[in-house]
Amino acid sequence: MAQIDSLPPLRDVIEQHDLRAKKSLGQNFLLDLNLTCRIARAAGTLETHTVIEVGPGPGGLTRALLHEGAKKVIAIEMDRRALGALNEIAHHYPGRLEIIEGDALKVDIKSLVPEGPVRIVANLPYNVGTQLLLGWLEQDPWPPFYDSLTLMFQKEVAERIIATQEDKAYGRLGVIAGWRCDAIKMFDVSREAFSPPPKVTSSIVHLTPRQAPLPCTLKYLEQVTAAAFGQRRKMLRQSLKSLGSDHLSLIEAAGLEPTQRAETVPVEGFVDMANALERLRSA
Ligand code: SAM
């Protein structure tokens, strides 16, 4: 295991602070600081950025972010038991680690961030990862308050995030992520890297906000994707029926075929249908 600082090895930290993993908090800890440094580097330049980390736990990724030069890390953790270990890290890197005890779903992250560029980097708890991602993708105004998201998900979720049309994993998440961000998979992380090992392989995804996504109102894009992928095996002329009697005009406005299925429609097609729906609803 790599020695990146003079703090104790993570295995010892977990034992000293009695951080036995709780399934209810999605706790699978990374113990290899080589690996956490690789994740930190996948986020890009850190020296100029404040990093928001959700769920630092015993602090493997936190230590890597600080070691790799993050100007400042703001770490949000809801498990009180981890606070002692995190305070030791804060002591080791004076003035560079701020710890917030709380539920990241309820914290107004944007308001925590000082002036200057921000990156979000996290090995997310599996039970709330997608919800947190959607919250970050649905920021208003856009471009958002962060420069990038570097996040760990279960491999299957990562594939849904980066999927484009014709990919098996393509669905609502891929449309929203692809509309607003450039999303790429960086690398896989095997189950054995975690303690305890989860059931499946994980992947690191890096998302960079598009400065000018195709103009569209999120609310309508969500309605169209929900209807289309809600019945993904059906043709659009059937699956979009729930949007109202004019649903065929949406398909026509987007230059699509009524016999197409949702999984063959690129992001631009959904954007065109969402814009047509907005015009219809505001007429
Ligand atoms: N970052 C550590 C690592 O890589 O070893 C821990 C990752 S573990 C998968 C997820 C962490 O998120 C746990 O420490 C857990 O307590 C924390 N957590 C779970 N739900 C949370 C929430 N809603 N808000 C903040 N932290 C949360």
Boltz pocket constraint, residues with backbone or C-beta under 6 A from the ligand:
constraints:
  - pocket:
      binder: B
      contacts: [[A, 25], [A, 26], [A, 27], [A, 28], [A, 29], [A, 30], [A, 31], [A, 54], [A, 55], [A, 56], [A, 57], [A, 58], [A, 59], [A, 60], [A, 61], [A, 76], [A, 77], [A, 78], [A, 79], [A, 82], [A, 102], [A, 103], [A, 104], [A, 105], [A, 123], [A, 124], [A, 125], [A, 126], [A, 128]]
      max_distance: 6.0
